[in-house]
Amino acid sequence: MENPTIFEKTTSYDELLTAISNKMEERNLLLSSEQKIEVQNEISAIMPNENVLLDNETFISHVSSVRPQYAQQCEVIERYVTTAEVLPEENIKEYTEGYVRVVERSDLSIEEQQVLISSVVVGGNSTLLWEKVSDDTTDALE
């Protein structure tokens, strides 16, 4: 909350761990060396590198290996996104509503359904609301 742009910066795992450690120390919540190593290992295992983020299939494979309990959810979201990317804009709302109904009728737990429904609704709304920024607009902002 104190540094909302931290993930927008090019931040290494070490820098992220240092920022977390510093904030904890300010609040007298000290991490032992072992805990710091454990947190760093956890961050490194969970957060994919940029090559993994470039490809949906690779990302799903990464999640399946580091957090298998989320693999099914990621596959459902990936199927939604893959189809939504090629649909005409006027079909996104109807497609999203249908996808939500399918998730609601699934045998997933309520919590899993809520995560998936939130994900596809945000994805659908983002597709409808975000406008592509032209190079001229980008240049003007810089």
C-alpha positions as CSV (number, residue, x, y, z in Angstrom):
1,M,0.0,0.0,0.0
2,E,2.9,2.4,0.7
3,N,4.5,1.6,-2.6
4,P,1.8,0.8,-5.1
5,T,4.1,1.1,-8.2
6,I,6.7,-1.4,-6.9
7,F,5.6,-4.1,-9.5
8,E,5.7,-1.6,-12.3
9,K,9.4,-1.0,-11.8
10,T,12.0,-3.4,-12.9
11,T,12.5,-5.1,-9.6
12,S,14.6,-8.1,-8.9
13,Y,13.6,-10.7,-6.4
14,D,16.4,-9.4,-4.1
15,E,15.1,-5.8,-4.4
16,L,11.6,-7.0,-3.6
17,L,12.8,-9.0,-0.6
18,T,14.8,-6.0,0.6
19,A,11.7,-3.7,0.4
20,I,9.6,-6.3,2.3
21,S,12.3,-6.7,4.9
22,N,12.7,-3.0,5.4
23,K,9.0,-2.4,5.9
24,M,8.8,-5.3,8.4
25,E,11.8,-3.9,10.3
26,E,10.1,-0.5,10.5
27,R,7.3,-2.3,12.3
28,N,9.6,-4.3,14.5
29,L,8.7,-7.5,12.7
30,L,12.1,-8.9,12.0
31,L,12.8,-11.8,9.6
32,S,15.5,-14.3,10.5
33,S,18.1,-15.1,7.8
34,E,16.3,-18.4,7.3
35,Q,12.9,-16.7,6.9
36,K,14.4,-14.3,4.4
37,I,15.8,-17.2,2.3
38,E,12.4,-19.0,2.6
39,V,10.6,-15.9,1.4
40,Q,13.0,-15.4,-1.5
41,N,12.7,-19.0,-2.6
42,E,8.9,-18.7,-2.4
43,I,8.9,-15.5,-4.5
44,S,11.3,-17.1,-7.0
45,A,9.2,-20.2,-7.4
46,I,5.9,-18.5,-7.7
47,M,6.7,-15.5,-9.9
48,P,7.4,-16.6,-13.4
49,N,10.1,-14.9,-15.5
50,E,9.1,-12.8,-18.5
51,N,9.5,-15.7,-21.0
52,V,6.8,-17.6,-19.1
53,L,4.5,-14.6,-19.2
54,L,4.7,-14.3,-23.0
55,D,2.9,-17.5,-23.8
56,N,-0.4,-18.7,-22.2
57,E,0.5,-22.4,-22.5
58,T,3.9,-21.9,-20.9
59,F,2.3,-19.9,-18.1
60,I,-0.3,-22.6,-17.4
61,S,2.5,-25.2,-17.3
62,H,4.4,-23.0,-14.9
63,V,1.5,-22.6,-12.6
64,S,0.8,-26.3,-12.7
65,S,4.3,-27.1,-11.6
66,V,4.6,-24.5,-8.8
67,R,1.0,-24.4,-7.6
68,P,-0.8,-27.5,-8.9
69,Q,-3.9,-26.6,-6.8
70,Y,-4.5,-23.6,-9.2
71,A,-3.9,-25.4,-12.5
72,Q,-7.5,-26.2,-13.2
73,Q,-8.6,-22.6,-12.6
74,C,-5.8,-21.2,-14.8
75,E,-6.8,-23.6,-17.6
76,V,-10.4,-22.4,-17.4
77,I,-9.4,-18.8,-17.5
78,E,-7.0,-19.5,-20.4
79,R,-9.8,-21.1,-22.4
80,Y,-12.0,-18.1,-21.8
81,V,-9.2,-15.6,-22.8
82,T,-8.2,-17.6,-25.9
83,T,-11.8,-17.4,-27.2
84,A,-12.5,-13.9,-26.1
85,E,-9.4,-12.6,-27.9
86,V,-10.9,-13.6,-31.3
87,L,-14.5,-12.6,-30.7
88,P,-16.0,-9.4,-32.1
89,E,-16.4,-6.9,-29.3
90,E,-20.2,-7.1,-29.5
91,N,-20.1,-10.8,-28.6
92,I,-17.9,-10.4,-25.5
93,K,-20.7,-9.6,-23.0
94,E,-22.9,-12.6,-24.1
95,Y,-19.9,-14.9,-24.2
96,T,-18.8,-13.8,-20.7
97,E,-22.3,-14.3,-19.3
98,G,-22.5,-17.8,-20.8
99,Y,-19.0,-18.7,-19.4
100,V,-20.1,-17.5,-15.9
101,R,-23.2,-19.8,-16.1
102,V,-21.0,-22.8,-17.0
103,V,-18.7,-22.0,-14.1
104,E,-21.7,-21.7,-11.7
105,R,-23.0,-25.1,-12.8
106,S,-19.6,-26.8,-12.3
107,D,-18.7,-29.0,-9.5
108,L,-16.0,-26.5,-8.3
109,S,-16.2,-25.2,-4.7
110,I,-18.0,-21.8,-4.2
111,E,-14.6,-20.2,-3.6
112,E,-13.2,-21.6,-6.8
113,Q,-16.2,-20.5,-8.7
114,Q,-16.0,-17.0,-7.3
115,V,-12.3,-16.7,-8.3
116,L,-13.1,-17.9,-11.9
117,I,-16.2,-15.7,-12.2
118,S,-14.2,-12.7,-11.0
119,S,-11.4,-13.4,-13.5
120,V,-13.6,-13.8,-16.5
121,V,-15.8,-10.8,-15.7
122,V,-12.7,-8.6,-15.2
123,G,-11.2,-10.0,-18.5
124,G,-14.4,-9.4,-20.4
125,N,-14.9,-5.9,-19.0
126,S,-11.2,-5.1,-19.7
127,T,-11.7,-6.2,-23.3
128,L,-14.7,-3.9,-23.7
129,L,-13.4,-0.9,-21.7
130,W,-9.7,-0.6,-22.6
131,E,-8.9,1.3,-25.7
132,K,-5.8,0.7,-27.7
133,V,-3.4,3.6,-27.3
134,S,-1.9,4.8,-30.6
135,D,1.9,5.4,-30.9
136,D,1.1,9.2,-31.1
137,T,-0.7,9.1,-27.8
138,T,2.1,7.1,-26.2
139,D,4.7,9.5,-27.5
140,A,2.8,12.5,-26.1
141,L,2.6,10.9,-22.7
142,E,6.4,10.4,-22.6
